[in-house]
Amino acid sequence: ELFPGRGTANVALPFLAAGVPAVLANLWPLQDDRAADFFSDFYSLLKDSGDPLGALRQAQVTALSKADPSLPGSAAWMGFELVGGSSPH
């Protein structure tokens, strides 16, 4: 580890150093179908707003409202962390 104890920042650091403005990482594995829905919403919101943090927040709110009561809904969106990237406003 380059920076012990920094979690997802360790994974994101090479991308940020290479000029990527933000890295969206997840803390645990997800089912592809649930992740696909989440990322579809996230990237649509990001395209419209240009704000990665705002897009992440709104995609999480949307995922919460779509939650299937028979599944642990928060697991599909709760583990995402945005490293880097800030609102352009």
Rosetta blueprint (number, residue, H / E / L):
1 E L
2 L L
3 F L
4 P L
5 G L
6 R L
7 G L
8 T H
9 A H
10 N H
11 V H
12 A H
13 L H
14 P H
15 F H
16 L H
17 A H
18 A L
19 G L
20 V L
21 P L
22 A E
23 V E
24 L E
25 A E
26 N E
27 L L
28 W L
29 P L
30 L L
31 Q L
32 D H
33 D H
34 R H
35 A H
36 A H
37 D H
38 F H
39 F H
40 S H
41 D H
42 F H
43 Y H
44 S H
45 L H
46 L H
47 K H
48 D H
49 S H
50 G L
51 D L
52 P H
53 L H
54 G H
55 A H
56 L H
57 R H
58 Q H
59 A H
60 Q H
61 V H
62 T H
63 A H
64 L H
65 S H
66 K L
67 A L
68 D L
69 P L
70 S L
71 L L
72 P L
73 G H
74 S H
75 A H
76 A H
77 W L
78 M L
79 G L
80 F E
81 E E
82 L E
83 V E
84 G E
85 G L
86 S L
87 S L
88 P L
89 H L
